[in-house]
Amino acid sequence: ADAANPVVVFGLSQSSIIASTTMTELAGQGVPSDDVHFVLVGDVSNPDGGVMERFDVPPGSDPSFPSLGFTLTGATPDDLYPTDIYTQEYDGFADFPQYPLNLVSDLNALLGILYDHGAYLGDTAAQIDSAIQLPTSATDTLTNYYIIPDDSLPLLDPLRLVPIIGQPLYDLLEPDARVLVDLGYGSITDGWGQGDADVPTTLGLFPTNLDPAAVATALSDGLQQGIS
């Protein structure tokens, strides 16, 4: 392996955690950054949304749960090896809400584990092309972060299983439900963290950047859209 012929490591879900810890080990062994590239999807150690970092409270404490057999190992390093991280919007393992007091958003994330976390290998080329590159705190970071927007809302997806009335009910409720879910991420339009994607971000209490009038307008517009 060398810069012209690097090893490319692909990590999905739990193996993204292994890849994240391996980065530090490789760097400690002096492996050049040009020799290894990483592609991680459904990264449970995603700095802003992955549960390995989101629940690392207080920050940097890496709490351990021996009875459950795991330790919260924190965020994937962003400055050791060239890395591309792809996250499906609402994936409850890699895109957990920042404000878990929003129980609607929490429930959506849990259902997102069922509907989104296991769906990466089935994503179409069009879905991957639709990925949005997220901002980072530094322009020269070695890691690129991408979010794949979800056209469907996991919270309401079970309604689609109901014959005849299921899809109309989904269409009626989805616009307002999506606003309520996105509030758990500090937004009214996006189901992912609103800060720089490379900054490790733990749980918060309430979003402070939202205008109540804008939230009310979004809910009113969503009601009209759902009825239409």
C-alpha positions as MATLAB code, in Angstrom:
seq = 'ADAANPVVVFGLSQSSIIASTTMTELAGQGVPSDDVHFVLVGDVSNPDGGVMERFDVPPGSDPSFPSLGFTLTGATPDDLYPTDIYTQEYDGFADFPQYPLNLVSDLNALLGILYDHGAYLGDTAAQIDSAIQLPTSATDTLTNYYIIPDDSLPLLDPLRLVPIIGQPLYDLLEPDARVLVDLGYGSITDGWGQGDADVPTTLGLFPTNLDPAAVATALSDGLQQGIS';
ca = [
       0.000    0.000    0.000;
       1.154    3.518   -0.799;
      -0.278    6.887   -1.803;
      -0.792    5.688   -5.376;
      -2.453    2.452   -4.282;
      -4.086    3.035   -0.886;
      -6.055    0.503    1.124;
      -9.736    1.501    1.231;
     -11.572    0.396    4.375;
     -15.377    0.187    4.241;
     -17.265    0.284    7.535;
     -20.996   -0.201    8.119;
     -22.685    0.243   11.500;
     -20.671   -1.613   14.174;
     -17.704   -1.998   11.844;
     -17.628    1.803   11.564;
     -16.843    1.856   15.302;
     -14.025   -0.632   14.744;
     -12.725    1.456   11.836;
     -12.829    4.604   13.977;
     -10.726    3.065   16.757;
      -8.400    1.472   14.203;
      -7.571    4.916   12.801;
      -5.942    5.881   16.089;
      -4.040    2.596   16.263;
      -2.713    2.957   12.713;
      -1.644    6.539   13.339;
       0.154    5.421   16.505;
       2.020    2.813   14.464;
       3.171    5.461   11.999;
       1.065    4.367    9.013;
       1.035    7.350    6.583;
      -2.335    9.015    6.081;
      -2.045    8.694    2.302;
      -1.831    4.891    2.524;
      -5.310    4.244    3.965;
      -8.703    5.715    3.104;
     -11.979    5.078    4.950;
     -15.583    5.037    3.727;
     -18.066    4.743    6.596;
     -21.859    4.457    6.350;
     -24.301    4.376    9.239;
     -21.380    5.501   11.418;
     -22.402    4.906   15.032;
     -19.422    7.105   15.991;
     -20.544    9.986   13.767;
     -19.378   13.174   15.592;
     -22.764   14.921   15.377;
     -25.468   12.286   15.666;
     -23.765    8.945   16.280;
     -24.908    7.465   19.584;
     -21.286    6.678   20.585;
     -20.701   10.441   20.782;
     -24.207   11.782   21.362;
     -24.474    9.984   24.727;
     -20.844   10.605   25.758;
     -21.906   12.661   28.782;
     -20.069   14.452   30.246;
     -18.101   15.026   27.035;
     -14.938   12.945   26.771;
     -15.814   10.654   29.686;
     -16.373    7.561   27.472;
     -18.894    5.976   29.884;
     -18.796    2.192   30.065;
     -21.651   -0.265   30.562;
     -20.020   -3.624   31.390;
     -23.343   -5.403   31.934;
     -24.329   -4.510   28.368;
     -20.877   -5.199   26.985;
     -19.975   -1.853   25.455;
     -18.224    1.472   26.042;
     -19.149    4.769   24.406;
     -15.931    5.390   22.489;
     -16.680    8.899   21.240;
     -16.397   10.355   17.760;
     -14.644    9.129   14.638;
     -11.326   11.053   14.264;
     -11.506   13.695   11.549;
      -7.809   14.460   11.055;
      -5.962   11.140   10.778;
      -6.905    9.570    7.428;
      -8.962   10.629    4.388;
     -12.509    9.592    5.220;
     -15.987    9.894    3.717;
     -18.917    9.405    6.094;
     -22.416    8.869    4.691;
     -25.452    9.083    6.974;
     -29.074    8.396    6.172;
     -31.348   11.109    7.562;
     -33.227    9.838   10.658;
     -30.947    6.803   11.113;
     -31.322    6.442   14.874;
     -27.836    4.973   15.363;
     -25.921    7.517   13.251;
     -28.300   10.502   13.295;
     -29.841   10.592   16.762;
     -31.593   13.850   17.803;
     -29.534   16.332   19.775;
     -32.505   17.241   21.994;
     -33.964   13.949   23.310;
     -36.631   15.691   25.421;
     -38.461   15.798   22.099;
     -40.049   12.363   22.419;
     -41.584   12.529   18.943;
     -38.101   12.915   17.477;
     -36.786   10.088   19.688;
     -39.504    7.701   18.537;
     -38.815    8.608   14.930;
     -35.112    7.848   15.450;
     -35.914    4.455   16.965;
     -38.071    3.579   13.986;
     -35.298    4.991   11.804;
     -33.069    2.195   13.088;
     -35.578   -0.234   11.622;
     -36.264    1.551    8.340;
     -33.012    3.399    7.582;
     -30.028    1.920    9.398;
     -30.170   -1.367    7.557;
     -30.977    0.152    4.167;
     -27.607    1.615    3.117;
     -26.570   -1.260    0.887;
     -29.856   -0.915   -0.975;
     -29.481    2.806   -1.712;
     -29.724    3.624   -5.404;
     -27.177    5.684   -7.310;
     -29.728    8.522   -7.389;
     -30.051    8.468   -3.580;
     -26.296    8.564   -3.132;
     -26.007   11.392   -5.665;
     -28.589   13.340   -3.644;
     -26.306   13.317   -0.581;
     -25.673   16.768    0.880;
     -22.127   17.575    1.966;
     -22.290   19.087    5.448;
     -20.206   22.055    6.629;
     -17.151   21.528    8.824;
     -15.280   23.790   11.206;
     -12.149   23.645    9.037;
     -11.916   23.696    5.260;
      -8.825   21.474    5.185;
     -10.267   18.594    7.198;
      -9.430   15.085    6.004;
     -13.018   13.947    6.523;
     -16.075   14.687    4.368;
     -19.538   14.277    5.870;
     -22.636   13.576    3.783;
     -26.307   13.278    4.683;
     -28.695   11.331    2.440;
     -32.139   12.988    2.720;
     -35.037   10.689    3.563;
     -38.202   11.239    1.528;
     -40.096    9.085    4.009;
     -40.693    9.687    7.719;
     -39.977    6.537    9.781;
     -42.406    7.638   12.495;
     -45.344    7.307   10.100;
     -44.086    4.553    7.829;
     -46.119    1.878    9.689;
     -49.280    3.649    8.489;
     -48.415    2.632    4.936;
     -49.108   -0.968    5.937;
     -52.780   -0.173    6.610;
     -54.893   -0.997    3.549;
     -56.766    1.788    1.734;
     -56.587    4.536    4.398;
     -52.942    4.116    5.382;
     -51.349    6.206    2.624;
     -53.922    9.052    2.871;
     -53.347    9.215    6.642;
     -49.584    9.302    6.068;
     -49.968   12.141    3.558;
     -52.200   14.083    5.955;
     -49.920   13.816    8.982;
     -46.431   13.786    7.442;
     -45.792   17.526    6.882;
     -46.515   18.564   10.477;
     -44.976   15.400   11.939;
     -41.744   16.100   10.048;
     -41.573   19.604   11.533;
     -42.026   18.194   15.049;
     -39.360   15.558   14.416;
     -36.882   18.073   12.996;
     -37.258   20.252   16.107;
     -35.316   17.511   17.910;
     -32.366   18.404   15.687;
     -32.723   22.153   16.276;
     -34.384   22.784   12.910;
     -37.790   22.958   11.260;
     -36.595   21.692    7.878;
     -33.626   19.329    8.408;
     -33.389   16.042   10.286;
     -29.717   16.300   11.179;
     -27.432   18.307   13.456;
     -27.200   22.000   12.665;
     -23.598   22.535   13.782;
     -20.360   21.735   11.990;
     -20.374   18.038   11.173;
     -16.831   17.435   12.452;
     -17.477   18.877   15.921;
     -18.309   16.170   18.518;
     -21.747   17.069   19.866;
     -23.435   15.526   22.895;
     -27.014   15.802   24.139;
     -28.678   19.141   24.764;
     -31.824   20.238   26.571;
     -33.604   22.670   24.260;
     -32.709   24.302   20.933;
     -32.036   27.997   21.376;
     -31.807   29.022   17.722;
     -35.468   28.617   16.766;
     -37.974   31.429   16.244;
     -41.348   30.422   17.767;
     -43.140   32.377   15.048;
     -41.289   30.437   12.352;
     -42.213   27.159   14.056;
     -45.884   28.174   14.195;
     -45.817   29.178   10.531;
     -44.192   25.884    9.547;
     -46.868   23.913   11.419;
     -49.648   25.966    9.845;
     -48.195   25.474    6.370;
     -47.739   21.758    7.096;
     -51.394   21.396    8.071;
     -52.501   22.982    4.821;
     -50.098   20.828    2.836;
     -51.311   17.651    4.558;
     -54.963   18.461    3.871;
     -54.144   19.203    0.218;
];
